[in-house]
Amino acid sequence: MKIPKYPPLRSVRLPEQLRIRVPDFRQKFKQLQMQGQPITLEGRITNIRQMLKKTYFFDIIQDNTKIQLLATTNSTKLDSESFKEHFMLFNKNDSVHATGLPHITGTGELLIKLDRPMVSCSPAVREVPSKLVDRSQINSRRVAHYISLAEARKVLTIKSKVLQLIRNYFLNRDFVEVQTPLLAESGTGANATPFITRSKALENDQQLQLRVAPEIWLKKLVIGGFDKVFEIGQNFRNEGIDGTHNPEFTSCEFYQTWTDLDELMNITEELFAQLNVDVGSPIEFKPIIKYEFVPTIEKMTGIPFPKVLDQTSLLDYFAKLDIPFPEIKSPLILLDTLCSTYLEPLSNENQPIFIYNQPAELSPLAKSTEIEYGGGRKYDISLRFEMFINGREYVNAYEEENSPETQKHKFELQQRAKTEYLDPESQIPDWHYIEDMKYGLPPTGGWGCGIDRLVMLFAGVSRIEDVLSFGNLRDVIRQ
């Protein structure tokens, strides 16, 4: 009977065959004493070698584990012409079903010596490229890249492991994992520009936004009675694309009641130290050096921080420091520029740092308090920290603002900044959240981490597209 080119598995698998996955075969071969028993393996061809006219060697892979197949005219019981006609049809990346006897070579290598013709279950009708080197080729031909380079697949395997470890960390501490809305009337939760869309299911094709962060939804659940909650999911920000940013990205956020800033720092150190043990990196995560925002900038510049953090005072401070003004001159952007100029570079040389006690203008959802520095200067400081490594932000965490009136005032200030300074990153207020806060938000610590950037760190890659299954947004639309 002629077997079709793309047969259903039931037509090639025989009931009497002992079929086993390749990793299990390698692991269990000795203990199962399979030496004299035909074994059926399945996988994709990664390499083909012909020796003389009567011998073929095939390397196949399944579940990231390789095994060698040996086919000869004698073992397959084919005459020379039939053998040639049959085995010359196989190509790299063909998916095959092969049966034969386990055999140990003189060098101790385990292989399968085929005792019948091999069956093609899905031929590769497009030639598999050799290793892609050109970045544009890699990014626009991601499927071919995965086929030709095992290391590329390894990065996604590391990402899967990181996600599993983080999930287990929180589940083992009795957190509840949830999924919150991606589409809503307002995509609030961070200082970012949302994507806008519409729904035909709603009246008048109502305008909706893709979420920029899950924070507000998760805190609503805390108000609703969930003391420990976390989410790993996708977020969308209608902003630039570069080596560390993509409009669609994965984050993990958790919220835990009765948790202060010091406890959030301790959790961060513990989680990253555990990831370091299980995944591995050249970075030491305990203890992490701490830098306080205002005193550290003053120490580095030798110039006292402005007493008032409005636009005029901050622009005057920039002039004294002789550093370039950002394009948008809102207090939020000016303060953020000071941070990126003086504080973030302190994290170089694989040195994780916490930047804490940041001006309240930088974080409208964080709880704030008044702190006095030298000379009677008082600042409204958010109880927040960010963790940076090699100049990149990995964690943003703070004690959550739980006063409805204070949160409302901070939202109003954000609205004013958006109008006055044309600042697209100013937070979009969520007035429904203010109403929910009136039920009572317990003292709560919140924490967020960008998973893609984290995987870059542990996988040792320098560009975010390398940890995204089909690259960044520009790459995706070309595939």
HELIX and SHEET records of a PDB file:
HELIX    1   1 LEU A    9  VAL A   12  1                                   4    
HELIX    2   2 VAL A   22  LEU A   32  1                                  11    
HELIX    3   3 THR A   73  THR A   76  1                                   4    
HELIX    4   4 SER A   80  PHE A   87  1                                   8    
HELIX    5   5 ARG A  135  SER A  140  1                                   6    
HELIX    6   6 ARG A  142  SER A  148  1                                   7    
HELIX    7   7 ALA A  150  LEU A  171  1                                  22    
HELIX    8   8 GLU A  203  ASP A  205  5                                   3    
HELIX    9   9 GLU A  215  ILE A  223  1                                   9    
HELIX   10  10 LEU A  261  ASP A  278  1                                  18    
HELIX   11  11 PHE A  293  THR A  301  1                                   9    
HELIX   12  12 GLN A  311  LEU A  321  1                                  11    
HELIX   13  13 PRO A  331  LEU A  338  1                                   8    
HELIX   14  14 CYS A  339  LEU A  343  3                                   5    
HELIX   15  15 GLU A  344  SER A  347  5                                   4    
HELIX   16  16 ALA A  360  LEU A  362  5                                   3    
HELIX   17  17 GLY A  374  GLY A  376  5                                   3    
HELIX   18  18 PRO A  404  TYR A  421  1                                  18    
HELIX   19  19 TRP A  431  MET A  437  1                                   7    
HELIX   20  20 ILE A  451  ALA A  459  1                                   9    
HELIX   21  21 ILE A  464  VAL A  467  5                                   4    
HELIX   22  22 LEU A  473  VAL A  476  1                                   4    
SHEET    1   A 7 LEU A  18  ARG A  19  0                                        
SHEET    2   A 7 ILE A  39  MET A  51  1                                        
SHEET    3   A 7 THR A  55  GLN A  62 -1                                        
SHEET    4   A 7 THR A  65  THR A  72 -1                                        
SHEET    5   A 7 LEU A 110  LEU A 114  1                                        
SHEET    6   A 7 SER A  95  ILE A 104 -1                                        
SHEET    7   A 7 VAL A 119  SER A 122 -1                                        
SHEET    1   B 8 VAL A 176  GLU A 177  0                                        
SHEET    2   B 8 LYS A 228  PHE A 236  1                                        
SHEET    3   B 8 GLU A 248  THR A 257 -1                                        
SHEET    4   B 8 THR A 444  GLY A 450 -1                                        
SHEET    5   B 8 ARG A 392  GLU A 399 -1                                        
SHEET    6   B 8 ARG A 377  ILE A 389 -1                                        
SHEET    7   B 8 ILE A 353  PRO A 359 -1                                        
SHEET    8   B 8 ILE A 289  GLU A 292  1                                        
SHEET    1   C 7 VAL A 176  GLU A 177  0                                        
SHEET    2   C 7 LYS A 228  PHE A 236  1                                        
SHEET    3   C 7 GLU A 248  THR A 257 -1                                        
SHEET    4   C 7 THR A 444  GLY A 450 -1                                        
SHEET    5   C 7 ARG A 392  GLU A 399 -1                                        
SHEET    6   C 7 ARG A 377  ILE A 389 -1                                        
SHEET    7   C 7 SER A 368  TYR A 373 -1                                        
SHEET    1   D 3 LEU A 183  ALA A 184  0                                        
SHEET    2   D 3 GLN A 207  LEU A 210 -1                                        
SHEET    3   D 3 ILE A 196  ARG A 198 -1                                        
END                                                                             
